[in-house]
Amino acid sequence: MKFTRDTLKSHRSGLHAAQAGTTVLVGMGTCGIAAGAKAAFQTLEKAIADKKLKNVVLKKTGCLGLCFSEPTVEVKNANGSSTVYGNVDAALAERIAVEHLAGGKPLTENVYEQPAADIFNQSASPLKQTRIVLRNCAVINPEIIDEYIARDGYAALEKALFDMTPDDVVKEITDSGLRGRGGAGFPTGRKWQFTKNTPADQKYIVCNADEGDPGAYMDRSVLEGDPHSVLEAMAIAGYTVGASKGFIYIRAEYPLAIERLNTAIAQAKQCGLLGEKILGTEFSFDIELRLGAGAFVCGEETALLTSIEGNRGMPVPRPPFPAVKGLWGKPTVINNVETYAAIPIVLLKGSKWFSRIGTETSKGTKVFAVTGKIKNSGLIEVPMGTTLREIIYNICGGIASGRQFKAAQTGGPSGGCITPEFLDTPIDYESLQAIGSMMGSGGMIIMDEDDCMIDVTKFYLEFTVDESCGKCAPCRIGGRTCYNILDRISKGKGQLDDLQKLKDIGHAMRKASLCGLGQTAPNPFMSTMKYFEEEYRAHIVDKKCAAGKCKEMLTYSIDAEKCVGCTACARRCPVSCIAGEVKKLHVIDQSKCIKCGQCFTACKFDAVKKG
Amino acid sequence: MSENKLTAELISFINEWKNKQGNLIMVLHKVQEHFGYIPREIAFEVADLLDVPVAKIYGVVTFYHLFKLTKPGRNQISVCMGTACYLKGGEDIILDLERQLGVGLNAVTPDGEFSMEAVRCIGCCGLAPVMTVNGEVFGSVKTAQLKTILAKFRGK
């Protein structure tokens, strides 16, 4: 049925009245499924049916953010309390069904703290995390539109269409201080204003879901856990700037997100929330998906638009900006998934509410994907201005295996590193830029003393060189040259003047590259050279890699004192370069050794030495 | 004559998209979904149907990482080389698979059973290192498990 304003309202209150008793939520994003959530879900499904449990609703949902303990299952009891279980395999799922659901006694093991407060639940106690963008992920089933509607879904669109003029919407978004979450931090309200003020017969709304930064999966979680929030925000943008068509440009590497978006679009059209005459008004808006095909540069807005047009995704010079001349030459609003996901809440709760969260210049919350050498890797949403120390030690449990924290890389291949001395810097757009890193899209890679900064920098540069579209010389040639220099350094063939060369080329790339990819490609080495110059010198002068990552500088040897001749190393060696008889000293043939480190991990007597 | 022919389903898909702007990449996705790659003769047929030069199709196919010009193995292995997976030993998985399969990246085993590629971040960083076989995701992979994973798909 197609909703009007009144039927949508009454439908929503009907959904509220039909609240169930106990709800069991199984996190089934891509990562949850990969960790085995399907087995947990099927076990729970069967047990609930077998035991004829009444008033228990089993739901699949998006990501709770506790990636380190997937699959996760949350049991929301009828009295409002809830228990979060982690690492739920089939056996544990069976126990949850028997002891908790049927027996009413929550288990005591595998229980985790509720990660974030629910912003719709006024009485909830404040927690470290505030979920605005992820408000519905892990709460609703993303494949059922009613669940979204029950959580005030499409209420913001209704408010905009009936109670606000386009100017009101622009003012509300501008006053909220919301800035682009793709990384650049451009004020969203101003972007919409420009597009609104450019006269044209046709305008477009585009969602950038080409989340290419390695180590970032915020957008994937939003699209898999709450696709309607993005659709609703795009419709609001369409109404505001006067566009009737929207495109979501999404990576083909996210099949589940694509599937759930397609489902959501079809359902929204059925309900008259997308398509012709939305909610019975004169406003029509339609959304289509366009798939990327594995090109990082297509996350850059002009390249993305070129790719939607069906061409090689090459950037074009700006200005003109897309707001004036975008898709097929028409004015286009282009925002990132996370930016859109925040829009409905800004309209519903008001700009005052939103702008109270965050810092002076950066308002609201930011979602980070914290990965790498961190104990509890996961997806977190924190108010802007939260410090790195808070994130690493209070939310994510510190560094795995008790090693020393060395650096956090934010902003992926375009960003820089944050070192221990800046652990207490409040994270917002400006302060990160001031220390030579950037907000980026929200990937945060934690590195410890076993990580070599030259190796990581080389990894990032290899990525940008490979992903450079080749259109402009500074990026195409500069990137390759810098990569070759870093490669030399990592192989112990570097020279001291290499550091100056890197700085010079990096400076030229920043100034002269055509798009953001080339302009930011030097950031990883500029920032590591600034904070880890000693490490570069050790590689160049002493030919030593303290972290033991640069294989060319490593030699493995066997300590005659400690070797007991157990043969474990020889059996594990893939190239059979370790000779020795049982209970006799073993020796590594250095000419054959490929430095894979298998012998090092195999030896239980600490006899294999790295150095 | 080659064995690759546009199926009725593909032709109707192309006709459905023919008049939409920016259709080429969507059509190529559909073609690759069916054949596993973009066969040369099919590219010529698509060029005729969409009325674009073959050179443009070649340009687009070679620009994007996902499009392939050669036939992959029956089982496609993708090893994630995103930052988190790299830090946690994604490269070791590639090296170990190379030894077990006898072929390196972007090549097909002589029996046509497997092909392997390194891919960009697939967004399961919490489970690093990650690999996929025919789209099925395996998380926290250790080199010791690779034999079992390969056996699961071999000959199927």
Interface residues (C-beta under 8 A of the other chain):
Chain A: T30 C31 I33 A34 A35 C67 F68 E70 E211 G212 D213 P214 G215 A216 Y217 R220 A252 E253 Y254 P255 R290 L291 G292 A293 G294 A295 F296 S307 I308 E309 G310 N311 R312 G313 W328 A369 T371 G372 K373 S377 G378 L379 Q409 G412 G443 I445 M447 D451 V456 F459 Y460 C469 P574 C596
Chain B: Q21 G22 N23 L24 I25 M26 L28 H29 K56 G59 V60 F63 Y64 H65 L66 F67 M81 G82 T83 A84 Y86 L87 K88 D92 L95 D96 R99 V119 R120 C121 I122 G123 C124 C125 G126 L127 A128 V130 G135 V137 F138 G139
